[in-house]
Amino acid sequence: MIRFLNRSKLELDGHHLYCFPTCGACIAVRLSAWWMGIQLPTRNVLVSSGHAAELAAGGGKTQVPCLRIEDADGGVQWMYESSDIIDYLKELPSSST
Ligand SMILES: N[C@@H](CCC(=O)N[C@@H](CS)C(=O)NCC(=O)O)C(=O)O
């Protein structure tokens, strides 16, 4: 974990975390990202019905946290499960963040 402390705090392009503030699994993802020095843009599904609808339509279910990942070609992946999201963030090359 120590190696992550040296990362500079940069926003991750093409990534959005669908979440809400009091969701424990969402807090785990956000804390992990913070610890890794990753600034993860968030989309609060409780304050925006638009974000909630995007999540349901794109990801197929309303569960949070969900990480929307858009690649350079415009392809989109919806990743559910806090542990999978955290593992994904850990595997990102330093140049992505
Ligand atoms: N195993 C999941 C649990 C996620 C979970 O329980 N999310 C709740 C909020 S904390 C939720 O979205 N419930 C509403 C739903 O599933 O539509 C994870 O770790 O990500």
PDBQT file of the ligand as one rigid body, heavy atoms in Angstrom, charges set to zero:
ROOT
HETATM    1  N1  LIG A 101     -21.893  -6.324  -2.470  1.00  0.00    +0.000 N 
HETATM    2  C1  LIG A 101     -22.153  -4.974  -2.918  1.00  0.00    +0.000 C 
HETATM    3  C2  LIG A 101     -23.191  -4.347  -2.010  1.00  0.00    +0.000 C 
HETATM    4  C3  LIG A 101     -23.666  -3.022  -2.519  1.00  0.00    +0.000 C 
HETATM    5  C4  LIG A 101     -24.929  -2.571  -1.837  1.00  0.00    +0.000 C 
HETATM    6  O1  LIG A 101     -25.464  -3.223  -0.913  1.00  0.00    +0.000 OA
HETATM    7  N2  LIG A 101     -25.444  -1.426  -2.278  1.00  0.00    +0.000 N 
HETATM    8  C5  LIG A 101     -26.688  -0.900  -1.776  1.00  0.00    +0.000 C 
HETATM    9  C6  LIG A 101     -26.466   0.485  -1.153  1.00  0.00    +0.000 C 
HETATM   10  S1  LIG A 101     -25.263   0.467   0.143  1.00  0.00    +0.000 SA
HETATM   11  C7  LIG A 101     -27.650  -0.709  -2.937  1.00  0.00    +0.000 C 
HETATM   12  O2  LIG A 101     -27.278  -0.217  -3.983  1.00  0.00    +0.000 OA
HETATM   13  N3  LIG A 101     -28.915  -1.094  -2.749  1.00  0.00    +0.000 N 
HETATM   14  C8  LIG A 101     -29.957  -0.800  -3.703  1.00  0.00    +0.000 C 
HETATM   15  C9  LIG A 101     -30.000  -1.731  -4.898  1.00  0.00    +0.000 C 
HETATM   16  O3  LIG A 101     -29.331  -2.781  -4.904  1.00  0.00    +0.000 OA
HETATM   17  O4  LIG A 101     -30.695  -1.391  -5.848  1.00  0.00    +0.000 OA
HETATM   18  C10 LIG A 101     -20.849  -4.163  -2.929  1.00  0.00    +0.000 C 
HETATM   19  O5  LIG A 101     -19.969  -4.415  -2.081  1.00  0.00    +0.000 OA
HETATM   20  O6  LIG A 101     -20.700  -3.289  -3.804  1.00  0.00    +0.000 OA
ENDROOT
TORSDOF 0
